[in-house]
């Protein structure tokens, strides 16, 4: 995607601070900024870094699958975002069979340079500070940037604006009973032995005969149902 342009690889937790620094750089220098993340559990920039006054477009789309996105983080983000035209914070609805799962930050600067941060990190305290994550930062061409903008905008069209009322109505998951479990420490759930009756050969042969007869009559049966 970078077509020969330099790519910076961020491997966490080795260089987590760089990930925070990139977000801060984007907020300070972007004239337009687009963000999509699967989960938002922490908005750590609410007091230390503000969006610069030259930023004319801002769109963030937040996933809500499984209720893992936190109300407080949404409120903090909403309070941080300037109340201006073309500044939008939206929630992508949870849909059966579809999970909103991107982790993308794309922005354009005053000199026309376009940047893309993409990888495994959601906007969570763990992702920014301690998780094992990998992300890449690249300067990209404007044509590629515009394609990303169109994609995030399309996601936005399926999303709801995050407002104070939305935050009040949003049902977040109860995480009190969630805990990390070391797989090596898990006990076997149950000991289940597959039955092996003496007459299993007869049962298997009978089932095969059933399947054969159905295959012979399948077309006739389906025609009756039309």
N, C-alpha and C positions, 0 to 999 in steps of 0.2 A: 504493500500500500504506500510505502514511503518513496518508492522508485529511486533508490540510491541516496535519499536524504538520511541524515543521522538519526539513529534511534537510541534512546537511553532506556536501559533495562533496569527496573527497580525490583530487587529481590528482598522480600521482608522475611524475618525481622532485621536483616542486616542493615538496610538503609530505609527504615520507616520514616525518619525525619524528612527525607527527600519527598516522600509522597505528600506529606502535609505542606511542604514548601511549594510544591507544584500547584496545589489548590490555592494557596495564598497568592502566588504569582498570577494565576488566572484571574482571581478576584481583583487584584490591583491593576492589571494591565488590559483586561478584555474590553473591547468595545461591543462585543456580543458574545454570549456564552450559553451553551446548551449542555444539559446534564441529565443522565438517566441512570438510576440505580435500583436494584431489586429490593433492597431494604434500607431504611433510614432509622437508625436507633440512637444516633448521637449527632448533634450539630455543634461542633466545638469552636466554630468561628464567630459565635454570636456576639462576642465582646472584643476580641483582639484584632479581627480583620474585617473591614467593611468593603462593600462593593464600590468600586471607583465611580465617580460621577460621569465619566465618559462612556460608561456602558449603556447602550441604548436598547439592547435586547437581552432578555434573560428568560430561559425556559428550563425548568427542572421537572422531570416526570419520575415519580416515586412509586415503586411497587408495593402492593398491599397483600400479596398472597400469604396465607397462613397467619395473618395478623401479627407478623413479626415487627413491622414498622411501628415505632413508638409514638404515642400522642405528644409527649413532651418534646421530642425531637422535631416533630412537625410544627408545633407551636413556636419553638425556638427559631426554626428556619423561617417561618412566616413573619415573625417579629424582626428578623434580621434583614429580610428582603425589602428594599425600598418600595413604597406604595406609589408606583409610577406606571404609565402606559407601557405595554410590552414587557412587563415584569410578571412572570407567571410561575406559580408552583402548583403542580397537578398530581393527582393520585390515579394511577392505573388500576382499574378494578380487578379484583380476583375473579378469574373465570374458570369454570370446570374444564380440566384438560389442558389449560394453558397457564404457564407461570411467566410473569414478567421478570426477566433475569439479567438485564444488561448492567454493565458497570462502565460508563462512558462519560468522559468530560471533553468537550470540544469547544474551542474558542478562537476568536479572531482578534488581533491586536491592531492598533492604529496604523502601523506600517504595512498592514495587509497580510502579515504572516498568520497562518492558521496552524493550530496545534491540536493534537489528539492524545489524550491519556486513556488507555483502555487496558483492562486486565481482570483480575479476580476480586479486587477489593470493592466491597459495598461501603456505604457511608455508615460505618459502625466504629465504635471505639476500638474493638479488637482488630479490625482490618487496618486501622490507621496506626496502631501502636504495638501489637504483639502477635497477630496471626502469622502463619506461614502463607505468604501471598506473592504473586508475581504480576507486575504491571509494566507497560511500556509507554514511553512518551516520544512522540514523533512530530516533526514539522510535516504537514501534509499540503498538498496542492488545494487551491480553492475549489476546484471541481469536486474533489473528494470530500472536502469540508461541506460543500453544499449538499452532497448526497446524504451525509450524516444528519445535517439539519433537516432535510426533508423527512428522513426516517423518524427522527425524534418528534417532529411536528405531527406526523401521521399518528404516532403513539399518543400524542397529546390530544388529538381529536377524539380518541376513545376514552379519554380520562376526565375526571372531575376536578374542578378548582378546589384547592385546599384552602378553606376559610376557617374562621373560628367555629362556625356552626358545624362544618364538616368534621373538625377535630373532636367536637363534643359527641357527635353521632358515631364516629368511627369505633369499631369494636376491635381492640387489640387483644392478642393472645395472652393468656395468663402464663407467665414464665416462672412462677414461684416453684413449680414442681419440675422444671427443666433442670437437668444437670448433666455434666459431661461424664461419660462412662468409658473406662478403658476396656476395649474389647477383650483383652486378655484376662480381665477380671470377671467377665460375665459368666454366670453359671449356665449350664445347659438348661434350656427351657423345659424340655420334656424328653423322655426316652420313648420313642415310638418305633415299634417293630412292625414291618409290613406283614400282613397275614399271608400264610402260605398253606392253604388247605390242601388236603390230599387230592381232592377232586378238581384242582385248579385247571387241569388240562381240559376237562370236560366243560367247565364254565367258559374257558377261553374259546373253545371250539364252537360252543353255542352262540357266543357273542359274535364270532366271525360269520356264522351263518346268518345271523340277524342283519349284519351290515351288508352282506352279499345280497340278501333278498330286498333290502331297502334300496340298494343301488339299482337293482333291476326294475323296481317300481317307482323310483324317484320322479322321473319325468311325468308319469301318469298322475301321481299324487299332486305334484305342483300344478299341473293343468287343471285339476279339480278345484284348486284353491283360487285360481284366477277369476 
